């Protein structure tokens, strides 16, 4: 299996920056984009790609969230607090996106032996550690109990989570996705999800174990590092780190062929989302 360092050391990294334009698009667009890139890179041999994306107030739900007993009440709470909501096609539970959350996707081809799932996670963890190495803080990867969308690759500093990682695999491509809480209050974001679960569960016993959110265990990088970081600051750190890894780092957009693929994958994501939400309303 390839190790994390090898995965980051690509001969070419294509960089697609949607950290500004994404604010005017539904978050569904980003999941269609990553499916498109998986198919293009995995099946068509396009260059390994890093994509940065930011969306306005949106709660991205996992499939399990749609099975909450009072999900309609939870969605009503989000709407009343000016949050859009979608159901994503990759794993995990509810997370918050807003103007202070930078999402990164690294999309790679699986080699003949395949990329072990932990190697994908390790590659993203390695990237984030290098981006913020100058602060001299230890960034751990372990589950932070009480956080939203908890997992074994929660990224934290001094026990407070600022990022979560997921993966999407499609047609020979692997998209490793991370959300980075860069600015603002991590605990206030967690409070939104805590209240959502309270409204959507209402204390009922469920077959699936939903997290008991403790807002105090979550924070933003600005809070944890004591630095007034911006999305643009983190983008610069990303570019400088990738320059060290890549034989060639090039700014890019989707090719004409990829734009054709996007039309189909985006439509699929939208239709799937509508189906889940229609089932909820019924």
PEGI-V943432 format. One record per pair of residues at least 24 apart in sequence whose ideal C-beta (glycine too) atoms are under 6 Angstrom apart, sorted by the first residue. I is the first residue (numbers start at 1). GAP is how many residues later the second one is. Records with the same first field share a line. If there is no record, write none. Layout:
I=GAP  GAP
//
This chain:
1=115  118
2=117
4=118  119  122
7=116
8=115  237
9=236
10=38  236
11=236
12=35  236
13=35  37  229  233  236
14=33  35  236  238
15=35  236
16=35  236
17=35
18=35
19=33  35  212  216
22=31  32  33
23=31  33
27=28  31  33  59
28=58  241  242  245
31=57  58  238
32=233  234  237
34=71  134  141
35=135  230
36=222  225  226  229
37=70
38=132  135  137
39=132  222
40=218
41=66  68  132
42=67  129  130  131
43=128  129
48=60
49=58
50=56
51=54
52=52
53=50
54=48
55=42
57=25  26  41
58=26  39
59=24  26  35  37
60=26  28  35
61=26  33
62=30  31
64=144
65=28  29
66=210  214
68=132  133
69=135
70=130  132
71=129  209
73=126
74=122  125  126
77=119  122
86=187
87=186  189
90=76  78
91=75
92=57  74
93=56
94=54  99
95=54  84
96=93  96
100=82  83  84
101=78  80
102=78  80  129  132
103=76
104=74
105=70  72
106=70
107=66  68
108=66
110=62  64
115=59
120=47  54  56
121=32  44
124=41  52  54
130=111
131=106  110
135=90
144=73
146=68  71
147=70  71
148=42  45  65
150=61
157=67
160=57  59
161=57
162=57  59  62
181=39
182=39  47  49  52
183=37  39
184=36
186=32  33  34
187=28  29  31
190=25  28
191=24
//
